[in-house]
């Protein structure tokens, strides 16, 4: 009986200790989702500026925001908090995933630099190198259940 009580107590302590970890995972997952939403908004703003729908003097700022979002994403995904719309394959294939983030970040910096120099045509030509979100989402994101 003493062994049973000891095991029961140990199980209860382990369960209580895991609650903060679950809460931390939820916070991390929510944080990642918010970063991705912000990058989506920046990409939409960049697209509108490149198409001339809004003043295009913010092209460089939008591209730099996306580059910064890639840095934030890298940090946010470092902790293995599986959930939300993220597949576990991210951490199984960390090198590929992190290389994709780094490549997008570098491409966004190139677009920003060109735009900041006033080379809208050059920035436009490099946009495709930057907006590779779907190729990563196809592999590492849980599809929408709509």
Secondary structure, 3 states (H helix, E strand, C coil): CHHHHHHHHHHHHHHHHHHHHHHHHHHHHHHHHHHHHHHHHHHHHHHHHHCCCCCHHHHHHHHHHHHHHHHHHHHHHHCCCCECCECCHHHHCHHHHHHHHHHHHHHHHHHHHHHHCCCHHHHHHHHHHHCCHHHHHHHHECCCCC
